[in-house]
Amino acid sequence: MARKKLSAGMRRKVQRGFAVLALLLLVAAIAVVAVLDRRVTQQFEGRRWTLPARVYAQPVDLYAGQQLSAQRFADELERLGYLAAPKADRPGTYRRRGNEVSVYVREFRFADGLQAARALRVGFAGDSIASLEDARGVEVPVFRLDPLLIGSIFPMHGEDRIVVAPDEVPPLLPEALKAVEDRAFETHHGVNPLAILRALFINVRAGQVEQGGSTLTQQLVKSYFLDNRRTLRRKAEEAVMAVILESRFEKADIMNAYINEIWLGQDGNRAVHGFGLASQFYFGKPLAELDLSEIALLVAIARGPSYYNPRRHPERAIERRNLVLRLLAEQGVVSTGDAERATRRPLGVADAGAKGGSFYPAFLDLVRRQLRHDYEESDLTEVGLTVFSTLDPLLQQKAEDALAEELDRLDRSGRKGAEGLEGVVVVTTPQTGEVAAIVGGRRAAYAGFNRALDARRPIGSLAKPIVYLAALESGRYHPVSFLADEPIDLELPNGDRWKPQNFDKQLRGPVTLVRALTQSLNLPTVRLGLDVGLDKVANTFAQLGLEEPPAELPSMLLGATNLSPFDVAQMYNTLANGGFRSPLRAVRAVVDEGGQPLKAPELEVAQAVSPEAVYTLDRLMIEVMERGTGRAAKRNLPPGLVVAGKTGTSNDYRDSWFAGFSGSHLVVAWVGHDDNRPTGLTGTTGGLAIWSRLMGSIVTSSFEPMLPESLEHRWVDYFSGHETSPYCDGSAVSLPFEVGTLLEPSAECPPDATELPMDGGLPGADPPGTGAEAAGFP
């Protein structure tokens, strides 16, 4: 059947309709383009990347006499990403020859100003620095290495980057990106149809993806402005926005934005954006110091950070890197010889936990918590703050090693309950209250549950020194006051009976106070605490730095209180600092993006307890190490080193603790199972073993507190409490007393005796207890 022809009038109406529709579509398109143009222009002109706060460790100070060996110094330079080279002739390089290390230290802006790059020669003698000179041979009094970047405080969406200016980018990088990703970058206008067709042809011929069709500008638009949805609308927006971006901004601006924006890897919850951070993440050094092979690898990773992850898929990564090198040679960006030599190099990527990644998550967690007292979350995650922390990288490494080695030893021991243990180490410097190291578990680089801050466990006999301190502060007790080591039967408020026992279930009758603490006797400690008053003991916990005093129950006296290792470190730091309480801090200084100092946690110091009482207690804790539950540490400590400390074991051997200090370091060690199973370990066989291994491996000083004027040292018998002579037998001990304190003289060896008996030693001494609490006590 023949179609009916439209009349002329009808045709004109249809044409007008199409014209109106076309006009509307054109207007809509213009409106969309205008909206996109405004969005692109405003966001790109005023672009301010989210810049997480960057956290640095303490710098290593170099000076003659510093306790640092040539090997340890070289190891630290490697940790900082310095390159061993035939000649240290540019920042970030070093050369070692025997006991001399030449190093070109990088420029770095510290909180107190900019330190310029400088060439140094460091001479070593044994385990210390013998000389420090500049390149002209002029002596340098002191110099700081650039500090180790230990992490960043990134926002919830996890985006992290280090923004680099054009002059901080090696010229090879943009040339390599253009050669591999976008050969027509300098001439196209945002979209390159020919590149799309060429990539399709090459990929089909190769049977794999070797080239992409998107320009660098399109990739930047996708990363900076759009989400990851793959729809026709998104591709159209991407193309239009790329053209707009090219029409509004210079090529150099677009390239620099690409270098700072593109996603290049994942570090747990942290997304690694930009080549500046990728250089640190993969190689542990600044972008400007990368060589040809390393730049080629980063360019290779840009094609697919997950697929070409050099840590998970090294074969893929090296194949793609070598392809990049071949393309660079073919296009004349580098010479064929240089490319071939670079292909023979290993990937050179650092271990994930060693450089550029989550270095010390437990410590970084503490930094984040402390900064939140003074800064909004947006300040920490967006405005590019620089945080100088108190972490000592060398000490941190030794703490990690000590914990891992002891836990591995326990794994192999075959001891029931000792397999698969977890542990914590906290190290502080008592005089400053600075936290020098935190190990939150045997997998120190694992950013999981922070046991150091959040694992609250019974502290066992670590509570006993607090009980004795409260007694000494009362003024009614001195080191050889007698305590009754006799049975106790208490009725608790709920009607239950409490019958604590000594660890060895033995009774000794009257014992001196020094002996009760040194051998960690439970029954005398309970009697002492009850006599002083539970309220007084609980208040002493708070005086030493505990935020909330423990419940005033008799069990508090034997350590049923649940505390974290960090809480313990806070209290014991006060004991190690002569009774001066200083809140433990992990931050030294904070500066803004322009290098201007901002507010940092202030150093607060307060006299928390009586100097005389804490001095006396510290001397008693030295005796714990000399003849009590801590004496096993001597095998690992340097001869003559004076230390003080206390073991702690919770019920059923579930927690093994040790807290102790030298003149310059306090270390708290905890060992246990996360599910609270028994470990089979006492404080001596667990916590003390870690503590002594660590303390014996570091440079530290003897604990030598200043004697208060109102006290004097007297020689007394450890068992009888009578005043005696140092020339008597091995039970004589020098302890502090108030000047004028009356003491009964020893009949067998009076204070003026001058000859050493033939049967020296510790006659009649009981084997020291372990500090475990009464069996069955909840």
C-alpha positions, 0 to 999 in steps of 0.5 A, a space after each residue: 500500500 502506498 505511503 501517504 505523502 506529507 503536505 508541505 505544511 506538515 513538513 515545515 512543522 517537522 523541520 521546525 520541530 527538529 530544529 527546536 530539538 537540535 537547538 535545545 540539545 545545543 543549548 543543553 550541551 553548551 550549558 553542560 560544557 559551561 558547568 564542566 568548564 566552571 567546575 574544572 577551572 575553579 577546582 584546578 585553579 584553586 586546587 589544594 590537595 589533601 595533605 596529611 600530616 607527616 610524622 618524623 622520628 628523632 634525627 640522629 645527632 652526629 658528634 665526636 664521642 657519640 656512641 655509634 659504630 661505622 656499621 650502625 651508621 651505614 645501616 641508618 643511612 640505608 634506612 634513610 634511603 641513602 645510596 652507597 656510591 663510589 663517591 659521596 658527591 650529591 645529597 643522599 649518597 655515602 661511601 664507607 671505607 673501613 672506619 671512615 664514612 663520607 656522606 652528603 647529608 640532604 637538606 631538611 627543614 627542621 622545626 628550628 629552621 632549614 639545614 642545608 645539604 652538606 658533605 661530611 666525613 665521619 671517623 669511627 673508633 670502635 663503637 663511637 664517633 672519633 671525628 666529624 669534619 666537613 669536606 674541607 677538613 674543618 671540624 664540625 661540632 654537631 650535625 643532624 641527619 635528616 630524620 626518618 619519615 615514620 608515617 602520616 596521618 591520613 584521612 578516613 578515605 585513606 588518600 596520602 601524598 607528598 606534593 612535589 614542585 616542578 623543580 623537585 621532579 627529575 627531568 627524566 620523569 615527565 619525559 618518560 611519562 610522555 614517551 610511554 603514556 602519551 607521546 602526543 602530549 605536547 600537541 594534542 588538545 586533551 583527547 587523541 583519537 589516533 592514540 586510541 586507534 594505535 593502542 587498540 592495534 598494538 594491544 591486539 597484536 601483542 595479545 596483552 595490554 601494552 599501551 593505553 588510549 587515554 591521554 595523560 590529561 584524561 587520566 588526570 581528569 579521571 583521578 582528580 574530578 571523577 569517580 571510578 564508574 565506567 559508563 558512556 556518560 563518564 567517558 564523555 565527561 572525561 573527554 570534555 573536561 580534558 579538552 577544557 583543562 587543556 584550553 585553560 591551563 599550560 601543559 607544564 601545570 597539567 604534567 605537574 598535577 598528574 605527577 602529584 595526583 595519580 594513584 600508584 599503590 596501596 599500603 593497607 588503608 592508605 592510598 599512595 598518590 603521586 610520584 613523590 610519595 611513591 618514591 618514598 613508599 617503594 624506595 625510601 628516598 626522595 623523588 629527586 634521587 631516583 635513578 633511571 631504573 627506579 623511575 622506569 619502575 614507577 612509570 611501569 606501576 602507573 599502568 596498573 598499581 595492583 597488577 604491577 605491584 612489585 612486592 606481590 608480582 615482581 616478575 610482572 613488574 620487572 617485565 613492564 619496567 624493562 618494556 618502559 626502558 625499551 620504549 625510552 631507548 627507542 624514542 631517544 629519551 635515554 641511550 640504548 646502553 643506559 637502558 640495557 644496563 638498567 634492565 639488568 638491575 634488580 627492582 630495588 624495592 624496599 620491604 613493605 614494613 621497612 621504608 615508605 610504608 607503615 613504619 611504626 604503627 603503634 607509635 604513630 597511633 600514640 602520636 595521633 591520639 596526643 595531637 588530637 588534644 590540640 588539633 582538629 582532625 581536618 588539621 591533621 589530615 588536610 593542611 600539610 603539617 610536619 610533626 617531629 616526634 620523639 621516636 628513636 629509630 635505633 632504639 626502636 629497632 633494638 626493642 623490636 629485635 629484643 621482643 622478636 628474639 625472646 618470643 621466638 626463643 620461647 616458641 622453640 622452648 617447648 614450654 607449655 603455653 609459651 607458643 604463639 605469645 604476644 608482647 609489648 615493649 615501651 621505652 621512655 627517657 625519664 628526665 624528659 618524659 619522651 617516648 623513645 620506642 613502642 613495640 605493639 606486638 611481635 609483628 611490629 609493622 602490623 597496624 592492628 590492635 595496639 596492645 601497648 596502649 589498649 591491652 589492659 591486663 592485671 599488672 601483678 607484682 608491679 603494683 607492690 612498689 606503689 604499696 611500699 611507696 605509700 608506706 614510706 610516704 606515711 613516715 611510719 616505715 623505713 627499709 628495715 621495718 618488720 612486716 609479718 609474713 603470716 596467714 591472712 583471712 579477710 572477709 570481703 564486702 560480698 561475704 567471700 573469704 580472701 586467703 592470699 598466699 606467697 608464691 612458694 606457699 611458705 611462711 617466714 615470720 617477721 621479715 624486713 621491708 627490704 626483704 619483703 619487696 625484694 623477694 616479692 612476698 605477697 602476705 607482708 605486702 598485703 598487711 602493709 597496704 591494709 595498715 597504710 590504707 587502701 585509699 592512700 595506696 589508690 591515691 599513690 597510683 594517681 599521684 604517679 600518673 594513673 588517670 583514674 585510681 584503682 578500685 579500693 579493694 584488697 586485690 589492688 595490693 597484689 596487682 589485680 588492677 588492669 592497666 596497659 603497658 603505657 599506663 605502667 610506663 607512665 607510673 614507673 617513669 615518675 619513679 625513675 625521675 625522682 618522683 617528678 611526674 611528666 605526662 609521657 609525650 610522643 611529639 616534640 614540635 609541629 610546624 605548618 606547611 610553610 615551616 612556621 612553628 605551631 602548638 606542640 604538647 608542652 613539657 609539664 613537670 610536677 613533684 608527685 611524691 616525696 623525694 625522700 620516699 621515692 629515693 628510698 623506694 628506688 634503692 629498694 628496687 635496686 636490691 630487687 635487681 641485686 639479690 631478688 626477683 630481677 637478679 637474672 638480668 645480670 647475665 645480659 647487662 654490662 658489668 657495673 651497670 646499676 639498674 632498678 626494677 620489678 617483676 610482675 606475674 598475674 594469676 595462673 601465669 596469664 601475664 608476665 611483666 617487667 618494668 625497670 630503669 637505668 639512669 637514662 632509659 625506662 623499659 616496660 615489657 609485657 608478655 601474654 596471650 591475646 585470649 588470656 590463656 596461661 603462659 606458664 611464665 613468671 615475670 622473670 622468665 618472660 618480661 625480664 628476659 626481654 627487658 634485660 636483652 634490650 637493656 644490655 644491647 643499648 648505650 645507657 647509664 647507671 641509675 645514680 639518683 641524688 641523695 636528699 639532704 634529709 637522708 643518709 646511707 647506713 649499712 644494715 643486715 638484709 635479714 635481721 635489720 640490725 645496723 652492721 658493717 660492709 665488711 661483714 657477710 654478704 647480707 649487709 646492704 647499704 640503704 637510706 634512712 632519715 638522718 638520726 634514725 635509731 637502729 639496733 646494732 648487730 651483735 655478731 658484726 657491729 657497724 665498726 667491724 673491719 674484717 670480712 668473715 670467711 663464710 661470706 655470702 647470703 647465709 640462710 637466704 630463701 630462694 627469691 619468689 617470682 611475684 605471682 599472686 595468690 593462686 585462685 584469686 580472681 
